[in-house]
Amino acid sequence: MSTVALLQDLGIETTSELKQQLAPHLGQGGELRVDASEVSRIHTAAMQVLCAFVLARQQAGHTTVFDNATATFLDAARLLGVLRTLGLEATPDTTRSVENAA
């Protein structure tokens, strides 16, 4: 089992860096844990990269689990409708409304 820690700032300008960070783990067998405990800013482009990564790993038969996701991360996933895609559950904390998830 491996862990990848996400950056604090996952703005659109960091999307290429995020793709490069995740690429070595794309075909990695077994469970991959993604530590989202530091994410304080995330744009749709970064969430799209994460969704594509998780789906590609799923299609290859590999599991990806998000650990300690921040409220910002969960709010963005909820607003974009990708909680299920990322394997996250809607909880009372993720059903609240936010003014600006980014």
C-alpha positions, -999 to +999 in steps of 0.1 A: +000+000+000+013+034-010+002+069+000+003+101-022-001+134-004-020+161-023-007+197-023-024+223-002-032+244-033-047+225-062-056+255-084-058+252-121-022+263-124-011+231-105-030+207-127+001+196-148+021+191-116-008+170-101-009+148-133+029+142-130+026+134-093-001+108-099+012+093-132+037+068-116+008+054-095-016+049-124-007+012-130+004+005-095-013-026-081-032-028-049-047-001-028-034+035-032-042+060-004-045+096-013-040+120+016-062+150+011-057+164+046-039+196+034-061+206+005-073+242+012-080+252-024-091+231-054-103+240-088-125+219-111-095+211-134-077+194-105-109+175-095-112+163-131-076+150-130-084+132-098-116+117-112-098+105-144-070+090-122-095+071-099-115+058-129-084+046-148-072+028-117-107+013-112-107+000-148-073-016-142-087-033-111-070-011-085-084+006-055-079+043-046-089+056-012-090+093-001-079+098+035-087+128+058-103+149+031-107+185+041-140+202+041-128+222+011-121+190-008-154+174+002-174+205-006-158+208-041-165+171-048-201+175-036-207+206-057-192+189-088-212+158-082-182+135-079-183+122-043-193+087-055-167+088-084-140+094-058-154+068-034-165+094-009-197+093+010-221+122+015-222+130+052-239+159+071-206+178+067-207+174+029-243+184+024-239+219+037-239+248+013-207+267+006-202+301-009-170+294-028-154+259-027-124+271-047 
